[in-house]
């Protein structure tokens, strides 16, 4: 199994910032150390240029963000202080998802050890998401005629509003989001299918909801590629989530989603998305679980 990672995935945001950038190098380190991901299987993506990102983002937005011309309001909405390393990180993460898609179309599963930036819209960034790597990858592959129909299976605790908006009027892209009902974003954009869960949802109820909806949707839609947004912020110890899944429950979720794709013979790409546990090691372990499950299916 191949996975994408760049040292640029980590950016120093200073003390006190709620986004745990440390999770990226620590997850890679653990996966390599335990033998799940040999160094020879790690692909280092290059930063995508504007010519590639324009597949999903407006030229005006790319101009502003690339030159550090975001307004104070745009920076607040983004949640990150703008910097050249932050811009490079977003470009590299988008490149990683695109490479992982090409890997998945060849091998069945591809992994990006970042990505899943589902809050970015075509004309703006939001919620720690600069570029929507999911949309960039899908639009690029469609233009290359590598795929026609794609599905985004979003299991982050936050609804994928940016992705939903990008594909709202596109019958060739299915967007599915299972998330906390009372959480960010407070102005949601309807996905093809949304499952909004009450605060405190635990493993069993979560899995019943997922199992009750996803198999039929994929069977009916028949995508040629699935992009799995494997956010680990439904975890019960997450600072920004309201659900109560255990680490075992997250593992069961990953096994079900990835196993379903294998059962229906759909290539699948794993992206990390969110994870903000009070104990950083829990976030790292949850992300590692996802990659372990993916490897076990090959």
N, C-alpha and C positions, 0 to 999 in steps of 0.2 A: 504494500500500500504506500502510495506517495502522499505527502502532505506539504503544504506551502507555509513557509515562515521566513520572515525577514527581521533582522535586528532593528529595522526601522519601525516595527510594530510597537516598540516601546518608546514613549516620549516622556520626559520628566515634566510633570505638571506642577511640581512643588508640593509642599506639605499641606495636608488638609483637603485636597481635591477628592471628591467622592469616587472618581473613576479609578479603578485599580489597575493601572498600566502594568504593574509588576506581574500580573497573572500570565502574561504572554511568555516572557522568558522562563518563568518558573514552570509553566506547563510543558514547554518544550524540553527543558532540562530533565523533568521527571520522566517524560515519555522516552527520551533517549537513554537515560540511566537505567530504566527498568527493562529496556530492550523492545518495548512496543514499537518504537519508531527509530530504526537505525539511521545514523547520519546520512548514509548513502541514499536514503529515501526522502530526504528533506530537500525541497525545491525552493530556491530563493527567488521570489518574484521581483521584477523591475517595476518602478513606478509608472503607472499608466499616464500618458500625455493627454492634454485636452482633446486632441483629435480622437482619442478612444472614449473619453468620458462623455463627450458630446452625444454619444449614442443614447444617453439617458438624461443628461443635464443641459440646461440652457446655456448658450454662449455667454449671456450676461452674467449668470451666476458664476460660471467658470472664470470669467474675467475678474470679478470682484474677489473671489476666494483665492485665486492664484496670485494676486498682487497685493493681498492684505488690505483690501478696500471694504471689508465688511463693516457695516455700521455697528455702533454699540448695541443696538437692539438685536441685530443678527448674531452678534457674538454671544449675547445673553441667551438667546434661543438655542444656539449651538451647544452651549455649556462648556466649551473649551476655549482657553485663550489662544488666539491665532498665533502661529509661528511657522517658519519654514519647515522645522521637523514635523510639526503636526500635519502640514500639507503633504509632505513626503510620505508620512505614515498612511494617510488616506489613499494616496495614489498606489502605494505598495499593496495595501489590503485589497483594493479593487483588483489589482493585477493578480493577487493570489487567488481570489475567487474565480476569476476567468481561467487561470491555469487549471485550477481544481475541476472546473467544468470539462475542460478538454481531457483531463485524466479520467474523469468519470465516464465520459462517452467511449473511452477506450477500454477501461478496466472495470467499470461498474460502480466504483466508489472513488471519490476524490475528496480531500480534506483541506480546508484552509484554517490554520490556527489563528484566525482572526475573522474579520468580516461579519456579515449579518447586520449591516447598518441600515436597518429598516425604517428609521425615522427621517431619512434624508429625502426631500422632494426634488423635483426637477429643477426648481428655482431657488432652493434654500436648504440649509442644514438645520437639523433639530436634534435634541436629545442625545448628544455625544456622537452624532452621525454626520460626517462631512459629505461623503459621496455614497450613494446607494449602490454598493457593489453588486447586489442581487440584480437590480435592473440593468446596470451596465453590462453584466455578463449575459443576461438573457437577450437584450437587444443586439449585442454584438454577435452572438451565436445565430440569432435569426437573420441578421444581415449577411452573415457568412454562409447561410443556408445549411448550417450544421443541424439545426432543429427548427421545428415549426411551432410546437406546443410545449409549454413548460408549466410547472406548478411550483409555487413557493409554499412550503409547509412551515409555518412560523409558530414555534412553541416557546418563544420568549414570553416572559410574564407581562410584557407591555405590548399592546396592539400595534401591528405593523402599519401605521398610518401612511407613511411615505410610500411604501411598496404598493399598498392598496390604491393610492391616488395615481401612481404611475401607470397602473394597469387597469384602472377602473372601467375603461371602455374598450378593453381588448379581450375578445372572446377566446384568444389563443393562449392566454395566461390565466391560470387559476391561482387565486390567492386565498390561503386558509390561515386563520389566526386563532389560536386558543390561548387565552390570556385572562388576567385579573380584570374584573368588571370595573372596579373602583380605583383604577391606577392611571398613571400617565400612559398615553396622552389623553387629556381631558376632552379634546375635540378629536374624535376618531373619524376616520374615513372608512366607509364600509368596504370590507373585503368581499370576495365572492362568497365566502362562508366565514362567519365569526362565531366563536364560542366564548362567551364572557362568563367567567366563573366567579362565584362569591368569595369574599375574604375567608381565609382559613381552609380552603379546599385542600383535602389530603389525597394521598396516593390513590386509593380505590376509586373515589369519585372522579378524579382527574382521568384515570385510565378508562373508566366506563365512558366518559364523554368522548375521549379520543377514539376509542375502539368503535363507538357507535356511529361516528361520522366519517372518519378518514378512509376506510377501505372502499366504501361505496363511491365516494367522490373521485378517488383515483381510478377506480375501475370504469366509471362512466366517462371521465374526462380523457383518460389514456394519454398522459403527457409523455413526451420523449425524454424529459429530464426533470428531476425534482431537485430543488434547492432547499435544504433543510436548515432552518434557523434554530440552532440547538441551544438557545439561551438557557443558562442554569439558574436564572434568578427566580423561578418558581420555588426554589429551595426554601425550607422553613427558616433558615438562618440568614436570609438575604435582607439587607438593609433597605432596599428599594422595592421589594416585592411584598405582596399581601397573602400569598398562598403558602401552603405548609407541606410541600413535598419533601420527602426524605431523600438522602443520596440514593438509596435503593430504588425509590420511586422514580427518580430521574433516570437511573439506569434502565428500569423497565420501560420508560417512555422511549428512550433512545433505541432499545432493542426492538420495540414494536414498530416505530417509524421506519428504521433502517431495514428491519426484517420484512416489513410490508413491501417496501420498494424492491427488495430482492425477490420476494414471492411473485410480484407482478412484473418482474424483469424491467424495472425502470432504473436507469442510471441515476445516482444520487450524489449530491455534493453537500458536505457538512461545513457549516460556518458557525463560529462560536457565539456571536451576539453577546448578551448581557450576563453579568454575574457579579454580585456586590455583597457577598457574605461578610458578616462582621469578622469572621475568621477567614483570612485570605486563603489559607490552606484548604478550606472546604470548597472554595471556588475552583482552585487548581485541581483538586481531586475530582470534582464534578466534570470539568472539561476533559480530564484524562479518561474518565469513564466513557465518555462519548467516543473518543478515539479508539479506546480498547474494543468497544462494541463494534465499531466500524471495521476494525482489522479482523475481528473474529468472524465476520461475515464473508470475508474473501476466501 
